[in-house]
Amino acid sequence: MMTFCKYNSFVTLIRKDYASLGSYYIKTFGCQMNEHDSEVLAGVLEEMGYAPVAESEKADIILLNTCCVRETAENKVFSFLGRLRAQKAKNPELIIAICGCMPQQKGMASRIRHLFPHVDLVFGTHNLHRLEEHIVKITGKREPVTEIWPVPRGIAEGLPVKRKAGISAWVTIMYGCDNYCTYCIVPYVRGRERSRNPEEIIAEVTKLGENGFKEVVLLGQNVNSYGKDLDQKLDFSGLLERLEDLNGILRIRYMTSHPRDFNNTLIQTIASSGKVCEQFHLPVQAGSNQILKRMNRGYTREEYLRLIKNIKKLLPRSTVTTDIMVGFPNETEEDFEQTLDLVRQVRFDSAFTFVYNNRPGTPASEMAGQVPGEVKKRRIQTLIKLQNDISLEKNREAVGQIEEILVEGERMKNERFLCGRNRGGKMVVFPGEQSLIGHIVPVTINSAHLTYLVGRRA
């Protein structure tokens, strides 16, 4: 049974009046979950009295919120920490902190301490809500703090959030992952699945609607698993149905889904909804049953294709996107050809494509048959070309159609143009006035590019 607790400001208990304590800078690496975690960290710091700055050189607190899914992300963090050494030497009062998935790995906190002794605070994914206490301790004693919880201790609700101004807002509905794909480090650093209380989610989304947000994106490592650990009987379909009736919010999106849990009931719920968008991000990872089994994905190629067929049957104009990996251990040319064949059959609107990255601590890192780098490079280039050709063809199919666009803002390169997304999540650019921002506008699509569409008001 998951426990829930309300966040209480530690500093508020010991301090009544806030003057400005200084400034902060947050650098975020990784996924949307990390981005939203950084919004929470920013909220905590601003509640303490710190103000944001755009450059790390001007900050009194520098916080790196990290990712460890790929080695390249870790290397970027190490490089950034190295550059901060000189800044710390010039300003010993500067507080440098690192948190998130990277320190949560076994032995990584000690490694960071050894390589970068100028870092003041190291903490993980399970205790982000304790940032305030750690900052108070460091500013009081000027001693470094390291706190890594090996497992989560419930869910802290009521945390302050500093969201970026805009139309859309992220809302976390669950944490952790129980799938244990053999290549993935996430379950080891994010913990087992924990669902938030639905009443807390509903209250948060209600407040967002009252504050002018028009769209929410529900976040979880696998949102389809929502509710399995709750005492009350409520699954992800049921949560979507409860969010449907809330005022103010015009659209609901979610990420990420796992194909093994995506059932027909959920498809039917989305099909009957007026707010949940027809955008399906379903990471397939590979098109070969042999590779899918070694990845521990929990479905076959045939089951995945059947799922896509069911979606297209009920929602023929839906957008389907995916993640695809090449070069998994023991992937043969035949395995890779099966992936290309699946891409041709499904015709994804777009795909995040990447090469297998060996992550220590995962079962795949110990597998024989590691694929040479030059083979991975050739395969990824072939896959990208195929998918880009399909993506452009799919976008061109929209020419002449009228799309409902939720206007997000001005096109940065041309203030005379607005930009927003259709229900399938595709970016659309069209001429218009600022007064349309935040409204749903019918737009006729006139031309298509690889990553966006262009149109005019219908």
Contacts in CASP RR format, 6 or more apart in sequence:
PFRMAT RR
TARGET T0000
AUTHOR 0000-0000-0000
METHOD contacts of the structure
MODEL  1
MMTFCKYNSFVTLIRKDYASLGSYYIKTFGCQMNEHDSEVLAGVLEEMGY
APVAESEKADIILLNTCCVRETAENKVFSFLGRLRAQKAKNPELIIAICG
CMPQQKGMASRIRHLFPHVDLVFGTHNLHRLEEHIVKITGKREPVTEIWP
VPRGIAEGLPVKRKAGISAWVTIMYGCDNYCTYCIVPYVRGRERSRNPEE
IIAEVTKLGENGFKEVVLLGQNVNSYGKDLDQKLDFSGLLERLEDLNGIL
RIRYMTSHPRDFNNTLIQTIASSGKVCEQFHLPVQAGSNQILKRMNRGYT
REEYLRLIKNIKKLLPRSTVTTDIMVGFPNETEEDFEQTLDLVRQVRFDS
AFTFVYNNRPGTPASEMAGQVPGEVKKRRIQTLIKLQNDISLEKNREAVG
QIEEILVEGERMKNERFLCGRNRGGKMVVFPGEQSLIGHIVPVTINSAHL
TYLVGRRA
1 229 0 8 1.000
1 231 0 8 1.000
2 154 0 8 1.000
2 155 0 8 1.000
2 194 0 8 1.000
2 195 0 8 1.000
2 229 0 8 1.000
2 230 0 8 1.000
3 153 0 8 1.000
3 154 0 8 1.000
3 155 0 8 1.000
4 154 0 8 1.000
4 155 0 8 1.000
4 157 0 8 1.000
4 196 0 8 1.000
4 197 0 8 1.000
4 200 0 8 1.000
5 154 0 8 1.000
5 155 0 8 1.000
5 156 0 8 1.000
5 157 0 8 1.000
6 156 0 8 1.000
6 157 0 8 1.000
6 158 0 8 1.000
7 129 0 8 1.000
7 156 0 8 1.000
7 157 0 8 1.000
7 158 0 8 1.000
7 159 0 8 1.000
7 160 0 8 1.000
9 47 0 8 1.000
9 132 0 8 1.000
10 132 0 8 1.000
10 133 0 8 1.000
10 136 0 8 1.000
11 47 0 8 1.000
11 48 0 8 1.000
11 132 0 8 1.000
11 136 0 8 1.000
14 136 0 8 1.000
18 48 0 8 1.000
18 49 0 8 1.000
19 49 0 8 1.000
20 49 0 8 1.000
20 50 0 8 1.000
20 51 0 8 1.000
21 48 0 8 1.000
21 49 0 8 1.000
21 50 0 8 1.000
21 60 0 8 1.000
22 49 0 8 1.000
22 50 0 8 1.000
22 51 0 8 1.000
22 60 0 8 1.000
22 61 0 8 1.000
23 50 0 8 1.000
23 51 0 8 1.000
23 52 0 8 1.000
23 53 0 8 1.000
23 58 0 8 1.000
23 59 0 8 1.000
23 60 0 8 1.000
23 61 0 8 1.000
24 42 0 8 1.000
24 45 0 8 1.000
24 50 0 8 1.000
24 51 0 8 1.000
24 52 0 8 1.000
24 53 0 8 1.000
24 59 0 8 1.000
24 60 0 8 1.000
24 61 0 8 1.000
24 62 0 8 1.000
24 63 0 8 1.000
25 52 0 8 1.000
25 53 0 8 1.000
25 54 0 8 1.000
25 55 0 8 1.000
25 56 0 8 1.000
25 58 0 8 1.000
25 59 0 8 1.000
25 61 0 8 1.000
25 62 0 8 1.000
25 63 0 8 1.000
26 38 0 8 1.000
26 41 0 8 1.000
26 42 0 8 1.000
26 52 0 8 1.000
26 63 0 8 1.000
26 64 0 8 1.000
26 65 0 8 1.000
27 56 0 8 1.000
27 62 0 8 1.000
27 63 0 8 1.000
27 64 0 8 1.000
27 65 0 8 1.000
27 80 0 8 1.000
28 34 0 8 1.000
28 35 0 8 1.000
28 37 0 8 1.000
28 38 0 8 1.000
28 65 0 8 1.000
29 64 0 8 1.000
29 65 0 8 1.000
29 66 0 8 1.000
29 67 0 8 1.000
29 73 0 8 1.000
29 76 0 8 1.000
29 77 0 8 1.000
29 102 0 8 1.000
30 66 0 8 1.000
30 67 0 8 1.000
30 69 0 8 1.000
30 73 0 8 1.000
31 67 0 8 1.000
31 69 0 8 1.000
32 170 0 8 1.000
32 217 0 8 1.000
32 219 0 8 1.000
32 255 0 8 1.000
33 172 0 8 1.000
33 190 0 8 1.000
33 219 0 8 1.000
33 220 0 8 1.000
33 221 0 8 1.000
34 65 0 8 1.000
34 66 0 8 1.000
34 67 0 8 1.000
34 100 0 8 1.000
34 101 0 8 1.000
35 170 0 8 1.000
36 170 0 8 1.000
36 171 0 8 1.000
36 172 0 8 1.000
36 219 0 8 1.000
37 65 0 8 1.000
37 100 0 8 1.000
37 125 0 8 1.000
37 128 0 8 1.000
38 65 0 8 1.000
39 161 0 8 1.000
39 162 0 8 1.000
39 163 0 8 1.000
39 164 0 8 1.000
39 170 0 8 1.000
40 128 0 8 1.000
40 129 0 8 1.000
40 159 0 8 1.000
40 160 0 8 1.000
40 161 0 8 1.000
41 63 0 8 1.000
41 65 0 8 1.000
41 99 0 8 1.000
41 128 0 8 1.000
41 131 0 8 1.000
42 52 0 8 1.000
42 161 0 8 1.000
42 162 0 8 1.000
43 159 0 8 1.000
43 160 0 8 1.000
43 161 0 8 1.000
43 162 0 8 1.000
44 129 0 8 1.000
44 131 0 8 1.000
44 132 0 8 1.000
44 159 0 8 1.000
44 160 0 8 1.000
45 61 0 8 1.000
45 63 0 8 1.000
45 131 0 8 1.000
45 135 0 8 1.000
46 52 0 8 1.000
46 160 0 8 1.000
46 162 0 8 1.000
47 132 0 8 1.000
47 160 0 8 1.000
48 132 0 8 1.000
48 135 0 8 1.000
50 60 0 8 1.000
50 61 0 8 1.000
52 162 0 8 1.000
53 59 0 8 1.000
56 62 0 8 1.000
56 84 0 8 1.000
56 87 0 8 1.000
57 87 0 8 1.000
59 94 0 8 1.000
60 93 0 8 1.000
60 94 0 8 1.000
60 95 0 8 1.000
61 94 0 8 1.000
61 95 0 8 1.000
61 97 0 8 1.000
61 135 0 8 1.000
62 84 0 8 1.000
62 87 0 8 1.000
62 94 0 8 1.000
62 95 0 8 1.000
62 96 0 8 1.000
62 97 0 8 1.000
63 97 0 8 1.000
63 98 0 8 1.000
63 99 0 8 1.000
64 77 0 8 1.000
64 80 0 8 1.000
64 81 0 8 1.000
64 97 0 8 1.000
64 98 0 8 1.000
64 99 0 8 1.000
65 99 0 8 1.000
65 100 0 8 1.000
66 73 0 8 1.000
66 74 0 8 1.000
66 77 0 8 1.000
66 98 0 8 1.000
66 99 0 8 1.000
66 100 0 8 1.000
66 101 0 8 1.000
66 102 0 8 1.000
66 103 0 8 1.000
67 73 0 8 1.000
67 74 0 8 1.000
67 100 0 8 1.000
67 101 0 8 1.000
67 102 0 8 1.000
68 74 0 8 1.000
68 101 0 8 1.000
68 102 0 8 1.000
68 104 0 8 1.000
68 105 0 8 1.000
68 108 0 8 1.000
68 185 0 8 1.000
68 189 0 8 1.000
68 359 0 8 1.000
69 101 0 8 1.000
69 184 0 8 1.000
69 185 0 8 1.000
69 186 0 8 1.000
69 357 0 8 1.000
69 359 0 8 1.000
70 354 0 8 1.000
70 357 0 8 1.000
70 359 0 8 1.000
71 357 0 8 1.000
71 358 0 8 1.000
71 359 0 8 1.000
72 357 0 8 1.000
73 102 0 8 1.000
74 102 0 8 1.000
77 98 0 8 1.000
77 102 0 8 1.000
78 115 0 8 1.000
81 96 0 8 1.000
81 98 0 8 1.000
81 112 0 8 1.000
81 115 0 8 1.000
81 116 0 8 1.000
81 119 0 8 1.000
82 116 0 8 1.000
84 96 0 8 1.000
84 116 0 8 1.000
84 118 0 8 1.000
85 116 0 8 1.000
85 118 0 8 1.000
87 94 0 8 1.000
88 94 0 8 1.000
88 96 0 8 1.000
88 118 0 8 1.000
89 118 0 8 1.000
95 120 0 8 1.000
95 121 0 8 1.000
95 135 0 8 1.000
95 138 0 8 1.000
95 139 0 8 1.000
96 118 0 8 1.000
96 119 0 8 1.000
96 120 0 8 1.000
96 121 0 8 1.000
97 119 0 8 1.000
97 120 0 8 1.000
97 121 0 8 1.000
97 122 0 8 1.000
97 123 0 8 1.000
97 131 0 8 1.000
97 134 0 8 1.000
98 112 0 8 1.000
98 119 0 8 1.000
98 121 0 8 1.000
98 122 0 8 1.000
99 121 0 8 1.000
99 122 0 8 1.000
99 123 0 8 1.000
99 124 0 8 1.000
99 125 0 8 1.000
99 128 0 8 1.000
99 131 0 8 1.000
100 123 0 8 1.000
100 124 0 8 1.000
100 125 0 8 1.000
100 128 0 8 1.000
100 189 0 8 1.000
101 124 0 8 1.000
101 125 0 8 1.000
101 185 0 8 1.000
101 186 0 8 1.000
101 189 0 8 1.000
101 190 0 8 1.000
102 108 0 8 1.000
102 189 0 8 1.000
103 109 0 8 1.000
103 112 0 8 1.000
103 122 0 8 1.000
103 123 0 8 1.000
103 124 0 8 1.000
103 148 0 8 1.000
104 124 0 8 1.000
104 125 0 8 1.000
104 126 0 8 1.000
104 148 0 8 1.000
104 188 0 8 1.000
104 189 0 8 1.000
104 190 0 8 1.000
105 185 0 8 1.000
105 188 0 8 1.000
105 189 0 8 1.000
106 188 0 8 1.000
106 361 0 8 1.000
109 122 0 8 1.000
109 146 0 8 1.000
109 148 0 8 1.000
112 119 0 8 1.000
112 122 0 8 1.000
113 119 0 8 1.000
113 122 0 8 1.000
113 144 0 8 1.000
113 146 0 8 1.000
119 144 0 8 1.000
120 138 0 8 1.000
120 144 0 8 1.000
120 145 0 8 1.000
121 134 0 8 1.000
121 135 0 8 1.000
121 138 0 8 1.000
121 144 0 8 1.000
121 145 0 8 1.000
121 146 0 8 1.000
122 144 0 8 1.000
122 145 0 8 1.000
122 146 0 8 1.000
122 147 0 8 1.000
122 148 0 8 1.000
123 130 0 8 1.000
123 131 0 8 1.000
123 134 0 8 1.000
123 145 0 8 1.000
123 146 0 8 1.000
123 147 0 8 1.000
123 148 0 8 1.000
124 147 0 8 1.000
124 148 0 8 1.000
124 149 0 8 1.000
125 189 0 8 1.000
125 190 0 8 1.000
125 191 0 8 1.000
126 149 0 8 1.000
126 151 0 8 1.000
126 152 0 8 1.000
126 153 0 8 1.000
126 191 0 8 1.000
127 147 0 8 1.000
127 148 0 8 1.000
127 149 0 8 1.000
127 153 0 8 1.000
129 156 0 8 1.000
129 159 0 8 1.000
130 147 0 8 1.000
134 145 0 8 1.000
134 147 0 8 1.000
137 143 0 8 1.000
137 145 0 8 1.000
138 144 0 8 1.000
138 145 0 8 1.000
151 191 0 8 1.000
152 175 0 8 1.000
152 191 0 8 1.000
152 192 0 8 1.000
152 194 0 8 1.000
154 194 0 8 1.000
155 175 0 8 1.000
155 194 0 8 1.000
155 196 0 8 1.000
155 197 0 8 1.000
157 196 0 8 1.000
157 197 0 8 1.000
157 200 0 8 1.000
158 200 0 8 1.000
163 169 0 8 1.000
163 170 0 8 1.000
166 213 0 8 1.000
166 408 0 8 1.000
166 409 0 8 1.000
167 213 0 8 1.000
167 214 0 8 1.000
167 215 0 8 1.000
167 406 0 8 1.000
167 407 0 8 1.000
167 408 0 8 1.000
167 409 0 8 1.000
167 437 0 8 1.000
167 438 0 8 1.000
168 213 0 8 1.000
168 214 0 8 1.000
168 215 0 8 1.000
168 216 0 8 1.000
168 217 0 8 1.000
168 408 0 8 1.000
169 208 0 8 1.000
169 213 0 8 1.000
169 215 0 8 1.000
169 216 0 8 1.000
169 217 0 8 1.000
170 216 0 8 1.000
170 217 0 8 1.000
170 219 0 8 1.000
171 201 0 8 1.000
171 204 0 8 1.000
171 205 0 8 1.000
171 208 0 8 1.000
171 216 0 8 1.000
171 217 0 8 1.000
171 218 0 8 1.000
171 219 0 8 1.000
172 196 0 8 1.000
172 218 0 8 1.000
172 219 0 8 1.000
172 220 0 8 1.000
173 195 0 8 1.000
173 196 0 8 1.000
173 201 0 8 1.000
173 218 0 8 1.000
173 219 0 8 1.000
173 220 0 8 1.000
173 223 0 8 1.000
173 226 0 8 1.000
173 239 0 8 1.000
173 254 0 8 1.000
174 193 0 8 1.000
174 194 0 8 1.000
174 195 0 8 1.000
174 196 0 8 1.000
174 220 0 8 1.000
174 221 0 8 1.000
174 222 0 8 1.000
174 223 0 8 1.000
174 225 0 8 1.000
174 226 0 8 1.000
174 227 0 8 1.000
175 190 0 8 1.000
175 191 0 8 1.000
175 193 0 8 1.000
175 194 0 8 1.000
175 196 0 8 1.000
175 220 0 8 1.000
175 221 0 8 1.000
176 186 0 8 1.000
176 187 0 8 1.000
176 190 0 8 1.000
176 191 0 8 1.000
176 192 0 8 1.000
176 193 0 8 1.000
176 194 0 8 1.000
176 220 0 8 1.000
176 221 0 8 1.000
177 184 0 8 1.000
177 186 0 8 1.000
177 187 0 8 1.000
177 190 0 8 1.000
177 191 0 8 1.000
177 192 0 8 1.000
177 193 0 8 1.000
177 221 0 8 1.000
177 222 0 8 1.000
178 187 0 8 1.000
178 192 0 8 1.000
178 193 0 8 1.000
178 222 0 8 1.000
178 225 0 8 1.000
179 187 0 8 1.000
179 222 0 8 1.000
179 258 0 8 1.000
179 260 0 8 1.000
179 296 0 8 1.000
180 187 0 8 1.000
180 296 0 8 1.000
181 285 0 8 1.000
181 295 0 8 1.000
181 296 0 8 1.000
181 297 0 8 1.000
182 294 0 8 1.000
182 295 0 8 1.000
182 296 0 8 1.000
182 362 0 8 1.000
182 363 0 8 1.000
182 364 0 8 1.000
182 367 0 8 1.000
183 295 0 8 1.000
183 325 0 8 1.000
183 328 0 8 1.000
183 356 0 8 1.000
183 357 0 8 1.000
183 359 0 8 1.000
183 362 0 8 1.000
183 364 0 8 1.000
184 359 0 8 1.000
184 362 0 8 1.000
185 359 0 8 1.000
185 361 0 8 1.000
185 362 0 8 1.000
186 221 0 8 1.000
188 361 0 8 1.000
188 362 0 8 1.000
190 221 0 8 1.000
193 221 0 8 1.000
193 222 0 8 1.000
193 225 0 8 1.000
193 228 0 8 1.000
193 229 0 8 1.000
194 229 0 8 1.000
195 225 0 8 1.000
195 226 0 8 1.000
195 227 0 8 1.000
195 228 0 8 1.000
195 229 0 8 1.000
195 230 0 8 1.000
197 230 0 8 1.000
198 230 0 8 1.000
198 232 0 8 1.000
198 234 0 8 1.000
198 239 0 8 1.000
198 242 0 8 1.000
201 239 0 8 1.000
201 243 0 8 1.000
202 242 0 8 1.000
202 243 0 8 1.000
202 246 0 8 1.000
205 216 0 8 1.000
205 243 0 8 1.000
205 246 0 8 1.000
205 249 0 8 1.000
206 246 0 8 1.000
206 247 0 8 1.000
208 216 0 8 1.000
208 249 0 8 1.000
209 246 0 8 1.000
209 247 0 8 1.000
209 248 0 8 1.000
209 249 0 8 1.000
210 247 0 8 1.000
210 248 0 8 1.000
212 248 0 8 1.000
213 249 0 8 1.000
214 248 0 8 1.000
214 249 0 8 1.000
214 250 0 8 1.000
214 251 0 8 1.000
214 406 0 8 1.000
214 438 0 8 1.000
215 249 0 8 1.000
215 250 0 8 1.000
215 251 0 8 1.000
215 252 0 8 1.000
215 253 0 8 1.000
215 406 0 8 1.000
216 243 0 8 1.000
216 249 0 8 1.000
216 251 0 8 1.000
216 252 0 8 1.000
216 253 0 8 1.000
217 253 0 8 1.000
217 254 0 8 1.000
217 255 0 8 1.000
218 239 0 8 1.000
218 252 0 8 1.000
218 253 0 8 1.000
218 254 0 8 1.000
218 255 0 8 1.000
219 254 0 8 1.000
219 255 0 8 1.000
220 226 0 8 1.000
220 255 0 8 1.000
220 256 0 8 1.000
221 256 0 8 1.000
222 256 0 8 1.000
222 257 0 8 1.000
222 258 0 8 1.000
222 261 0 8 1.000
223 236 0 8 1.000
223 254 0 8 1.000
223 255 0 8 1.000
223 256 0 8 1.000
223 257 0 8 1.000
224 236 0 8 1.000
224 257 0 8 1.000
224 258 0 8 1.000
224 261 0 8 1.000
224 262 0 8 1.000
224 266 0 8 1.000
225 236 0 8 1.000
225 258 0 8 1.000
225 261 0 8 1.000
226 235 0 8 1.000
226 236 0 8 1.000
226 239 0 8 1.000
227 234 0 8 1.000
227 235 0 8 1.000
227 236 0 8 1.000
227 239 0 8 1.000
228 235 0 8 1.000
234 242 0 8 1.000
236 254 0 8 1.000
236 266 0 8 1.000
237 265 0 8 1.000
237 266 0 8 1.000
237 269 0 8 1.000
238 269 0 8 1.000
240 252 0 8 1.000
240 254 0 8 1.000
240 269 0 8 1.000
240 270 0 8 1.000
240 273 0 8 1.000
240 276 0 8 1.000
241 269 0 8 1.000
241 273 0 8 1.000
243 249 0 8 1.000
243 252 0 8 1.000
243 275 0 8 1.000
244 252 0 8 1.000
244 273 0 8 1.000
244 274 0 8 1.000
244 275 0 8 1.000
244 276 0 8 1.000
249 275 0 8 1.000
250 275 0 8 1.000
250 406 0 8 1.000
250 440 0 8 1.000
251 275 0 8 1.000
251 276 0 8 1.000
251 277 0 8 1.000
251 406 0 8 1.000
251 423 0 8 1.000
252 273 0 8 1.000
252 275 0 8 1.000
252 276 0 8 1.000
252 277 0 8 1.000
253 276 0 8 1.000
253 277 0 8 1.000
253 279 0 8 1.000
253 425 0 8 1.000
254 276 0 8 1.000
255 281 0 8 1.000
256 281 0 8 1.000
256 283 0 8 1.000
257 280 0 8 1.000
257 281 0 8 1.000
257 282 0 8 1.000
257 283 0 8 1.000
258 283 0 8 1.000
259 282 0 8 1.000
259 283 0 8 1.000
259 284 0 8 1.000
259 297 0 8 1.000
259 299 0 8 1.000
259 303 0 8 1.000
259 304 0 8 1.000
259 307 0 8 1.000
260 297 0 8 1.000
260 298 0 8 1.000
260 299 0 8 1.000
262 282 0 8 1.000
262 307 0 8 1.000
264 310 0 8 1.000
267 310 0 8 1.000
267 311 0 8 1.000
267 314 0 8 1.000
267 315 0 8 1.000
268 314 0 8 1.000
269 276 0 8 1.000
270 276 0 8 1.000
270 278 0 8 1.000
270 315 0 8 1.000
271 314 0 8 1.000
271 315 0 8 1.000
277 423 0 8 1.000
277 424 0 8 1.000
277 425 0 8 1.000
278 315 0 8 1.000
278 317 0 8 1.000
278 318 0 8 1.000
278 319 0 8 1.000
278 423 0 8 1.000
278 424 0 8 1.000
279 318 0 8 1.000
279 319 0 8 1.000
279 321 0 8 1.000
279 423 0 8 1.000
279 424 0 8 1.000
279 425 0 8 1.000
280 311 0 8 1.000
280 318 0 8 1.000
280 319 0 8 1.000
280 320 0 8 1.000
280 321 0 8 1.000
281 320 0 8 1.000
281 321 0 8 1.000
281 322 0 8 1.000
281 323 0 8 1.000
282 304 0 8 1.000
282 307 0 8 1.000
282 308 0 8 1.000
282 320 0 8 1.000
282 321 0 8 1.000
282 322 0 8 1.000
283 322 0 8 1.000
283 323 0 8 1.000
283 324 0 8 1.000
284 304 0 8 1.000
284 322 0 8 1.000
284 323 0 8 1.000
284 324 0 8 1.000
284 342 0 8 1.000
284 346 0 8 1.000
285 291 0 8 1.000
285 292 0 8 1.000
285 295 0 8 1.000
285 297 0 8 1.000
285 323 0 8 1.000
285 324 0 8 1.000
285 325 0 8 1.000
286 292 0 8 1.000
286 295 0 8 1.000
286 297 0 8 1.000
286 324 0 8 1.000
286 325 0 8 1.000
286 328 0 8 1.000
286 331 0 8 1.000
286 335 0 8 1.000
286 338 0 8 1.000
286 339 0 8 1.000
287 301 0 8 1.000
287 304 0 8 1.000
287 335 0 8 1.000
287 338 0 8 1.000
287 339 0 8 1.000
287 341 0 8 1.000
287 342 0 8 1.000
288 301 0 8 1.000
288 331 0 8 1.000
288 334 0 8 1.000
288 335 0 8 1.000
288 336 0 8 1.000
288 338 0 8 1.000
288 339 0 8 1.000
289 300 0 8 1.000
289 301 0 8 1.000
289 302 0 8 1.000
289 338 0 8 1.000
290 330 0 8 1.000
290 335 0 8 1.000
291 328 0 8 1.000
291 330 0 8 1.000
291 331 0 8 1.000
291 335 0 8 1.000
291 339 0 8 1.000
292 298 0 8 1.000
292 299 0 8 1.000
292 300 0 8 1.000
292 301 0 8 1.000
294 328 0 8 1.000
294 329 0 8 1.000
294 330 0 8 1.000
294 364 0 8 1.000
294 367 0 8 1.000
295 328 0 8 1.000
295 364 0 8 1.000
296 363 0 8 1.000
299 307 0 8 1.000
301 338 0 8 1.000
301 342 0 8 1.000
304 342 0 8 1.000
305 342 0 8 1.000
305 345 0 8 1.000
305 346 0 8 1.000
308 320 0 8 1.000
308 346 0 8 1.000
311 318 0 8 1.000
311 320 0 8 1.000
312 318 0 8 1.000
312 320 0 8 1.000
318 424 0 8 1.000
319 349 0 8 1.000
319 424 0 8 1.000
319 425 0 8 1.000
319 426 0 8 1.000
320 346 0 8 1.000
320 348 0 8 1.000
320 349 0 8 1.000
321 348 0 8 1.000
321 349 0 8 1.000
321 350 0 8 1.000
321 351 0 8 1.000
321 352 0 8 1.000
322 346 0 8 1.000
322 348 0 8 1.000
322 351 0 8 1.000
322 352 0 8 1.000
323 351 0 8 1.000
323 352 0 8 1.000
323 353 0 8 1.000
323 354 0 8 1.000
324 339 0 8 1.000
324 343 0 8 1.000
324 351 0 8 1.000
324 352 0 8 1.000
324 353 0 8 1.000
324 354 0 8 1.000
324 383 0 8 1.000
324 387 0 8 1.000
325 353 0 8 1.000
325 354 0 8 1.000
325 355 0 8 1.000
325 356 0 8 1.000
326 336 0 8 1.000
326 339 0 8 1.000
326 353 0 8 1.000
326 354 0 8 1.000
326 355 0 8 1.000
326 356 0 8 1.000
326 376 0 8 1.000
326 379 0 8 1.000
326 380 0 8 1.000
326 383 0 8 1.000
327 336 0 8 1.000
327 355 0 8 1.000
327 356 0 8 1.000
327 371 0 8 1.000
327 375 0 8 1.000
327 376 0 8 1.000
327 379 0 8 1.000
328 356 0 8 1.000
328 364 0 8 1.000
328 371 0 8 1.000
329 356 0 8 1.000
329 364 0 8 1.000
329 367 0 8 1.000
329 368 0 8 1.000
329 369 0 8 1.000
329 370 0 8 1.000
329 371 0 8 1.000
330 367 0 8 1.000
330 368 0 8 1.000
330 369 0 8 1.000
330 371 0 8 1.000
331 356 0 8 1.000
331 371 0 8 1.000
336 379 0 8 1.000
339 383 0 8 1.000
340 382 0 8 1.000
340 383 0 8 1.000
340 386 0 8 1.000
343 351 0 8 1.000
343 383 0 8 1.000
343 386 0 8 1.000
343 387 0 8 1.000
343 390 0 8 1.000
344 386 0 8 1.000
344 390 0 8 1.000
347 390 0 8 1.000
347 393 0 8 1.000
347 394 0 8 1.000
348 387 0 8 1.000
348 390 0 8 1.000
348 391 0 8 1.000
349 391 0 8 1.000
349 394 0 8 1.000
349 395 0 8 1.000
349 424 0 8 1.000
349 426 0 8 1.000
350 387 0 8 1.000
350 391 0 8 1.000
350 451 0 8 1.000
351 387 0 8 1.000
351 391 0 8 1.000
353 380 0 8 1.000
353 383 0 8 1.000
353 384 0 8 1.000
353 387 0 8 1.000
354 380 0 8 1.000
355 373 0 8 1.000
355 376 0 8 1.000
355 377 0 8 1.000
355 379 0 8 1.000
355 380 0 8 1.000
356 364 0 8 1.000
356 371 0 8 1.000
356 376 0 8 1.000
358 364 0 8 1.000
358 365 0 8 1.000
358 370 0 8 1.000
359 365 0 8 1.000
388 450 0 8 1.000
391 450 0 8 1.000
391 451 0 8 1.000
392 448 0 8 1.000
392 449 0 8 1.000
392 450 0 8 1.000
395 426 0 8 1.000
395 448 0 8 1.000
395 449 0 8 1.000
395 450 0 8 1.000
395 453 0 8 1.000
396 448 0 8 1.000
398 426 0 8 1.000
398 445 0 8 1.000
398 448 0 8 1.000
398 453 0 8 1.000
399 445 0 8 1.000
399 446 0 8 1.000
399 447 0 8 1.000
399 448 0 8 1.000
400 444 0 8 1.000
400 445 0 8 1.000
400 446 0 8 1.000
401 444 0 8 1.000
401 445 0 8 1.000
402 442 0 8 1.000
402 443 0 8 1.000
402 444 0 8 1.000
402 445 0 8 1.000
402 458 0 8 1.000
403 422 0 8 1.000
403 423 0 8 1.000
403 428 0 8 1.000
403 442 0 8 1.000
403 443 0 8 1.000
403 444 0 8 1.000
403 445 0 8 1.000
403 453 0 8 1.000
404 422 0 8 1.000
404 423 0 8 1.000
404 440 0 8 1.000
404 441 0 8 1.000
404 442 0 8 1.000
404 443 0 8 1.000
405 420 0 8 1.000
405 421 0 8 1.000
405 422 0 8 1.000
405 428 0 8 1.000
405 430 0 8 1.000
405 440 0 8 1.000
405 441 0 8 1.000
405 442 0 8 1.000
405 443 0 8 1.000
406 420 0 8 1.000
406 421 0 8 1.000
406 438 0 8 1.000
406 439 0 8 1.000
406 440 0 8 1.000
407 418 0 8 1.000
407 419 0 8 1.000
407 420 0 8 1.000
407 436 0 8 1.000
407 437 0 8 1.000
407 438 0 8 1.000
407 439 0 8 1.000
407 440 0 8 1.000
407 441 0 8 1.000
408 419 0 8 1.000
408 420 0 8 1.000
408 421 0 8 1.000
408 437 0 8 1.000
408 438 0 8 1.000
409 418 0 8 1.000
409 419 0 8 1.000
409 420 0 8 1.000
409 434 0 8 1.000
409 437 0 8 1.000
409 438 0 8 1.000
410 417 0 8 1.000
410 418 0 8 1.000
410 419 0 8 1.000
410 434 0 8 1.000
410 437 0 8 1.000
411 417 0 8 1.000
411 418 0 8 1.000
411 419 0 8 1.000
411 429 0 8 1.000
416 431 0 8 1.000
416 432 0 8 1.000
417 429 0 8 1.000
417 430 0 8 1.000
417 431 0 8 1.000
417 432 0 8 1.000
418 429 0 8 1.000
418 430 0 8 1.000
418 431 0 8 1.000
418 432 0 8 1.000
418 433 0 8 1.000
418 434 0 8 1.000
418 436 0 8 1.000
418 437 0 8 1.000
419 427 0 8 1.000
419 428 0 8 1.000
419 429 0 8 1.000
419 430 0 8 1.000
419 452 0 8 1.000
420 427 0 8 1.000
420 428 0 8 1.000
420 429 0 8 1.000
421 427 0 8 1.000
421 428 0 8 1.000
422 428 0 8 1.000
422 453 0 8 1.000
426 452 0 8 1.000
426 453 0 8 1.000
427 451 0 8 1.000
427 452 0 8 1.000
427 453 0 8 1.000
428 443 0 8 1.000
428 445 0 8 1.000
428 452 0 8 1.000
428 453 0 8 1.000
428 454 0 8 1.000
428 455 0 8 1.000
429 452 0 8 1.000
429 453 0 8 1.000
429 454 0 8 1.000
429 455 0 8 1.000
430 441 0 8 1.000
430 443 0 8 1.000
430 454 0 8 1.000
430 455 0 8 1.000
430 456 0 8 1.000
430 457 0 8 1.000
431 456 0 8 1.000
431 457 0 8 1.000
432 457 0 8 1.000
441 457 0 8 1.000
442 457 0 8 1.000
442 458 0 8 1.000
443 455 0 8 1.000
443 456 0 8 1.000
443 457 0 8 1.000
443 458 0 8 1.000
444 455 0 8 1.000
444 456 0 8 1.000
444 457 0 8 1.000
444 458 0 8 1.000
445 453 0 8 1.000
445 454 0 8 1.000
445 455 0 8 1.000
446 454 0 8 1.000
446 455 0 8 1.000
446 456 0 8 1.000
447 453 0 8 1.000
447 454 0 8 1.000
447 455 0 8 1.000
448 454 0 8 1.000
END
